[in-house]
C-alpha cells in the first residue's frame, strides 16, 4: 500500500497548483509554449490515447486472459479480467468530475474551452495499455518477451503523452496528473491480481479438478 503514497501526493500537489493558479502553472505554460508544434506526427501519437485505439487493446487482453484461465481450469478465472475492466471503467468516473471541478482552460493551440485537467486521453492510455500488460505478464514464460511487453507499454504511453503535449491538446501538467491517476489505478490492479494469485496458489480446489 506504500506504493500508492507517491502518486497520490504528487497528484494532490499538481491539482492544488492548477486550482490555485500556483507557480507550477506558470512553468507549465512556458514549457508548453516551447513544446507545442502541431503536425501530423503529433496528432497520430495523440490518437494512441483515444478510446477507439486503446480500448480494443485492453478488451483483447481481457478476452485472452479470461479464455486462458477458463481453459486451464483456474479457480476464479473471471477475477483478473474483471479487475482489469473495473480499472478502465474508473477512468471516466474519476476524470469527468475532476475536469468539471478544476475547469482548466486549454492551450492556445485548441479552440477556447475548459475542462482540460486532467487529461482523459493520457489516463486512458496509461490504464488500457498498463492493465493489458499486467494481465498478460503472468502468462508469459520468457523474461525477454516480458521485457518486450513492458517496453511496448512504456512506448505507447510515452508516445500518447508526448503527442498530446506536442499537438497542444493538453498542458504538460494535465498529462503528468493523469500519469499519477493511472499509476494509482494500476497499483490497485496489481495488488488485486497478487491477492488473487496467492489464493490460487494456496491450493483452492478448482471446480473442474475436484478436491486434491
N, C-alpha and C positions, 0 to 999 in steps of 0.2 A: 504493500500500500504506500510505502515511502516514495515509490516511483511517481505517484500522482502529484506529489508536492510541487516539484519544479514547474511543470507545465501549468498547473492551476495558478500558482503565484505569478508566473510570467503573464498569463492571460489576464489576470486581475490588474496587474500593473499597466499593461497596454490599454486595457479598457478604460481604466481610470484616466490615463493620459488623453485618450480620444474624447471622452466625455468632458473632461476639464479643460481641453484645448491646451495641454501642457507642453513643456519644451520638446518632448519626443515628437509631437505633431509637426513642429516647425522643421525638425531634422528630417522627418518622414517626407514632408512636401518638397524639401530641397533635393533629397535623394531621388524622389520620383521624377523631378524635372531633369535630372541627369540621366535617368534610365529610360524614360519614355521615348520610344521610336516606333510608332505604329507601322507595321509592314505585314506582308502575308505570312511570313515565318512565325512572327509572334502571335498572330491570330490562330494559326494552326496549333501552336503549342498550348495556347489558352483553351482551345477546344478539348484538350485532354481532360479538363475538369468538367466538361458537360455531362449531364446525366445520361444523355444518349450514347456517350462513348464509354464512360466509366462504369455505369450500372451493368451493362451486359457482361463486362469482365467479371464483376463480382457474382452475378447470377450464375454464370458458367462455373465458377469455382464452387459456389454453394451447391449446385446440382451435382457436380462431380463428387464432392465430399459426402453428400447425402447418399448417393448411389454406392460409393465405395464402402461407407460404413454399413449400409444395409446388406450389401453383398457379402461382406465378411462376417456378418452376424454380430457386429459390435453393439453392446448394450447402450441404449440411449443414443443411437446413431444420429438422431434428429437434433440433438442438442447443439453441437458445433455450428451447423448451418443456421440454426435458429438464432444463435447468439450473433453470428455474423450479420444476418439480416436485421436484427434489432439495432446493431451499431449503426447501420446505414439509415434506418428509419429515424434514429435520434438526431441525425444531422439537420434536417429541416426543422425538427421540433425545437432544437436549441438555437439554430441560426436565425430563424424568422423573427422571434421576439427580440433577439439582440439587435437585429437590423432596425426594428421599429423603435427600440429604446434609444439607441445611440444616434440614429438619424444623421449619420455622417454623409456629407456630400461627396460626389465622385470627383475624379481628377478632371483637369481642363480638356482631356482628350475624349471625354464622353459627354453626351447631352446633359444639361443641368438636371440633377435628380438627387435624392437622398436614399439612405439605406444601404450603404456600401460596406458597412462594417458589421461583422467580419465577412470574409469572402466565402460565399457558399460554394463557389466552384473549387476553391482550394480545399475546403473541408470535404467535399465530395471526392476529390482525387485522393486525398490522404486516407480516408476511411475505405473507399472502394478498393483501391489498389493494395492498401495495407492489410485490410481484412482478408482479401483473397490470398495474399502471401502467407499470413498467419495460419489460415486454414489449410493451405496446401503443404507447408513446410513439414509437418509431421509425416506426410505420406511420401516424402522424397528421401530416398536412402543415401544418395550420393551427396557428400558435402559440397562438391563442385556445382552440382545442379542447384543446391540450396543457395549458394552464393550468387549464382546467376539470377535466381528469382528475387533475392534481396536487392541486387544491383538494379534489376529491371524496375522494381517498385520505386526505388530511390530516383531513378532517371525519370520515370513517368511523373512523379510528384514534383520533382525539381523543374522539369520541363513545363508543366502546367503553371507552376508558381511564377517562373520567370516570364512565361508568355503573358500572364495576366498583368504583371507589372510593366513589362516592355510595351505591350499594346496600350496600356493606360486604362485598362478596365478596373484596376484596383490600385490603391496606395500600398506601399510595402508593408505597413503595419496591419492592414486588412489581412494580408496573406500570412504574416507572422502569427497573428492571433489565431487564425484557422489551423496553423500547424499545431499550436498548443491545444486547441479544442480537439483536433483529430487525434493527437497523442493521448489525451485523456480517454477517449473512446477506445482506442486500440489497446491501451494498457488494461482497461476493464475487460476487453475481449480476451486478451492474453491470460488474465487471471481466471476468467471463466473457463477457458479451454484447459488450463492447467488443472483446475479443480475437477473438471470432467475426466481428464486423463488419469488423475490419481484414483478416482472412483473406479474406473475401468480396470486399471492395473491392480487394484486391491482384491480383485477376484470376484466381482459381482457377476453372477451367472447370467449368461445370455439366454433369452427365450428360445433360441434355436438350438443351443448346445445342451441345455438342461443342466442339472446340478453336477458339479465336478466331484 
